[in-house]
Amino acid sequence: MVDRPLDESDLIERAKRGDTSAYAALVRAHQGLAFRTAYVIAGNASDAEEATQDGFVNAYRALGRFRRGAPFRPWLLRIVANEARNRRRSAGRRDALALRAASEDRPGDAVPSPEAALLSEERRTELLAAVNRLREEERLVVACRFFLGLTEDETAAALDVRLGTVKSRQSRALAHLREEVEP
Amino acid sequence: MSLEQELRAIGVELPAEPDVQARVLARLERPRRRPWLVPAVVALAVVASLFAIPQTRAAILRVLHIGSVEIRREETEPRATPGPLPLGTRVSLEQARDAARIELAVPRDYEAIYADGPFVTFVLRPRVWLLEFRGSGFPILRKEVGPGTRIDETSVGGAPAMWVEGPHVVFRGPQRRLAGNVLIWTRSDATYRLEGALTQDEAVEVAQSLSCTSC
């Protein structure tokens, strides 16, 4: 097929050969999620923005080590998230990011969700408060999996932990939430 | 609705996403990738950030790594006193082996061996010396090369190597010296650095003549 749009692995192969316009297309495709992931980890927007930018620059320079055919998103998120963690660490911040529900009148700021309308305002507030009371490591897994929509593999890469750790933290987090918010 | 579905439905407030594409591209296009930038010798900018750079120093154009040597290309010619880094004290081969904690690559002929902590230097002949030390990833030696210095990717018996031709500054901790032509290669957990009045071919030949079971 002549008119087939370039798929991601084509773009990666071209970027590996130094084609920065191919890499620009990859940046465009992934910068939103990369930034959101960095934000959840770094805890503020300016660090997240720098981490996203540096992460993409570092990822480009490390493309030679990227295994052909491997999924790009977890590989990229690991690099960006690592930048975000370094910033948070060097700023000496210990306080966790408190997640807030997006207000209804500013849909542009929210992670769009088809089910949003199904949840009452009261229930959203209650759930989110319970999430914010979780231990940091569990809250991060919940944020990656359910608020950012990352897969378990992507969550493991972003948080730099093993897949099994993601699964166990997630099940512990859900158990804690059930105790707190379910009647 | 399950708890998982409810969590997905919350809709968390997140800041507006910035468009970083233009800034990322601007940074990539300054130091262009060259064909000799092979995977074994990739720029590890994350590690590079371990070294603080004084604001006044010229902008760094490129960072390369081989073994535990980091090479930075700068816009201006670096300056320092010519000569080797401190060699340490003269030792026997036996003492050098104990100090290095790696399997030393031993030259067929050499005039003397020096050890400065785990850094072992064989003086092969006047103005030619071979430094060997443990380390294959974390930068231990740092080099700054100016625009006139040539860097070539090569290999020593199949192992990745770099040839740096022309004056450049080598740093180890606070020590800095002006070095000349250097061949750097790495094998298992060791980094080797042959420096002196040699051409590239001569340097590779010396490197390949070293005796050691793993190198």
Interface residues (C-beta under 8 A of the other chain):
Chain A: G18 T20 Y23 A24 V27 R28 Q31 G32 F35 R36 Y39 A45 A48 E49 T52 Q53 D54 F56 V57 N58 Y60 R61 A62 G64 R65 I79 N82 E83 N86 L99 R100 A101 A102 S103 R106 G108 D109 A110 V111 P112 S113 E115 A116 L118 L119 R123 R124 L127 L128 V131 V142 A143 F146 F147 G149 L174 L177 R178 V181 E182
Chain B: M1 L3 E4 Q5 E6 L7 R8 A9 I10 G11 V12 E13 L14 P15 A16 E17 P18 D19 V20 Q21 R23 V24 L25 R27 L28 E29 R32 R33 L37 V38 P39 V42 A43 L44 A45 V46 S49
